[in-house]
Every structure is written in C-alpha cells, then in structure tokens.
Amino acid sequence: MPDTIVDPGTISVPLSTILDALEEVLTDEERDALSQQLTALRPAGVAPGDLITADLFNRMRYDIDDLLARVALLEGAAGGPVIESLSASTIAVNGTLVVTGRNFNPIRNLNNVLIGEVEITQFRADSSPTHLIFPVPDLFAALPATLPVRVSTEGRTSNALPLTVTKPDQIQAGQFAFGAGQAPGGVISVGAEVPITWSVQALTLFPDNITLSLVVGSANGADANAWLADLTFDPASPMPILPGQTKSVQATVKVPAGAVSANLSLRVASQDGNVVNVSDPVTISVGDEIEVSDPRIDITFQIPAFGSGGMVTGTVMIDGAPGEGILVKKGQNGKLKFHALDKRTSGSAGATFGITAEVLAPANQLTVGTGPNPAASGAGAIAVGGDFPFDLPLSAPAGATTGATARLKITCNQTRTAGGLTPYTSFKIIPLKIVD
C-alpha cells in the first residue's frame, strides 16, 4: 500500500489507499465507479499568490458535500445507512424530528443519530428501517446552532444533512394576579384626568412582555371609545415582567363629555396570548368619589367539595371582559367559603371585621341566602396577618335564565378605632353566570 505523504500542515492520502480500504465494502464495479467520480471531482490547481475567493471556497465545500453524499449512496448500496431528508430544516428543542432514509437498523435502538455531538439512541415505537422519530433533546451548549445530522449503525455512518436547532418553544402558562385598583380621592367631573393604579403579579412560567389594555363596561352617557380616546399607560405597553415579579401599572383616562359612569378594568395578556386575565372593575361615576378597595384586607373564596350546590369556578364574560368567576347551577342551593385576610404590614392592634354581601343590579334572580355567617368578628379579634373565614349561601331558581350574568360584591369593613386603628373598607367583586 503506498505511503501516506505528510507535509507541514497537510496530510495527503492516495486514492488507491481509499479504494483498497473499501475492497470488502464495495464490489469491483462500485469501486471503479467511485474512482471515476473522485477523479471527475479533482479541482483545478491553485498557484502560489492566487486569490482564494469565497466563490472558490464555496465550490470546494459543495464538491466535498457532494462527494460525501456519493460515498454514502455507494455504501448504502452495500447496506450502510443513508439519510434522504429531515422533517424540518429548523426545529426547537423538544420538537419531534423525523429522519427519513434507508438501511437503518430494524432494531430501532441499535441506531445512533448524531446532531452535532449530541447522540440520540432512543426512538419512538413507530420508527422503522426508513424513519427514525424522536424528540430533539435539551443537551446543546449554545443555541441557535446549525449542526450536521448523521445516522450510524453497525459501524457505518451515513451522509450528513444540516439542521438548525433553536431554544425550546416557550408556551406561557399560569396567571396574572391583580391588587385592588387604587384611585385618588375627590369628586369626579367631566374632563378630569383620572389615574388608576393596579399591582400586577406574574404567576407564570417564563419572562414575558405583557400587553396592557383597558376594558370599559357598563358605559353610561359616553361610549367605550370615548373613555379610551386619551388613555395612557405607565409603564407603556408592552411591559416586561419576570415570573414572580410584581409591578405597578397606572392607566390614566380623561372623563369624556356626556359621561355618567363606567366600569374600568385592566386587561393583561401574555405575549403569546395564552394567558389573559382581567382585574376587578373600578367604577367611575361623574359627581361622586371613586370607591376603591383598601389593600389592607384581601378577600378570597373557594367552592367546597361538598355542599356547593353544583357551583364551579369558570370564565364569565361581562361587558366584553372575561373574568374568573362562579358558574351557578340553577334550581340548587349552594354555599361558598370566603376568607378575609388581614394584610397590614405594621401595628399590633387587633382589627374588627364586619361582612356584607349583595348581588349588584341587575341581579337576574341570583340571590344570597341568610348570611354571611358569621357576619362579624369579635371586637379586636383579627390580629395582624390574621384570617377571618365565613360562609355565604348563593342560588338561582329553577326558572332563571340560562346564561344570565351578574356580579357578587363582598364587602369587609374594619370598624375598630382603638389602638391607632381607623375605619377602612375592602371589597371584592365576583362575576356570576347561571348554568343548567
């Protein structure tokens, strides 16, 4: 066998050495064909001082890729694996890739697929000697990256096809939680600029750029477009936010001419639109002060496993705004469980809570029963950070209109004036919908 010639910086392998090495792999006819193909690919010489252009370099790369493909085809004729196509030219981590070709091992896990240096040896059960199917693993050091894909089995390796691998698709999930909307005091007049501030917490999986918008409901005297005409947000939309982070969002509206009242809610949507939440409404009435819920009490609810009368949580659409509410099954009597949570961050005096509940007009035959129960705490019984639980019956008669909606308002008044406390009021508004 001729010796390999070694020059500084180069290694040259004679063609006869390559053909001899393939003696037991290819037939004589196949080796003759390979020799002719390799000879035909011999490039023109480059003399010292010649300019090596990008075009020349790209032609050389094309010739090498073409040579690899031809060798793979010849090896395929002798039983080696050959890749014919990939199901995608670009794929995200965790996406499913299908490698199509021939001469893959019929025992699927005896095949190896290499994407760059990442090896895959486990394949879906519906893989075959012509199709290897698998999820792209999250094992790459830096993405995006364009990498060669090869298949090897029984010591033989296929040709390579390029694949661009990108970071995993991030489908947002979870929810955005709101603090009660806050607004300045004073009587509202037409033409006044009114800032309303909400806290927004991202209880989500991934960093996001959320879209902020204002939902106008129950507009009286001026339509929704008039309320939105001079709307501004601070910070501007879209707003970046991280999982677990809480940010303050201020929407400023100008009370339009002819306006009597409107309910304003903050709508937050993830960048991909998979998570959308709407705050409780803030009611603005011309000639009145804005009623806002004091943040020192947080009211939450749950539907018990027993005694709920068929009630479940669900999305309720009121005034074009979807909100997390309660679906009330008509003809049944159910009971909700509430908690009034003391959210004070300072002081030590015990608070006194009193609870009221009402279905806001139009009630559409939704009614609260005898309750809340209990309707009040003992004097000074609620410690800083304490919890006051209570129940509330809720029902709709059998003849109520399916699909009708209403709002349930739960109000908690702190009434104690001793120990440095002053009275304040918090409330929660819950959308309701009658279902069969």
PyMOL commands that set and color helices and strands:
alter all, ss='L'
color gray80, all
select helices_A, chain A and resi 15-21+28-40+54-77+108-110+224-228
alter helices_A, ss='H'
color red, helices_A
select strands_A, chain A and resi 5-7+10-12+82-86+90-92+96-102+112-115+118-120+131-135+145-153+156-157+161-166+174-178+193-204+208-220+232-234+239-241+246-254+261-269+276-278+282-285+297-302+312-318+321-329+332-342+353-360+367-368+387-396+405-414+424-435
alter strands_A, ss='S'
color yellow, strands_A
deselect
rebuild
show_as cartoon
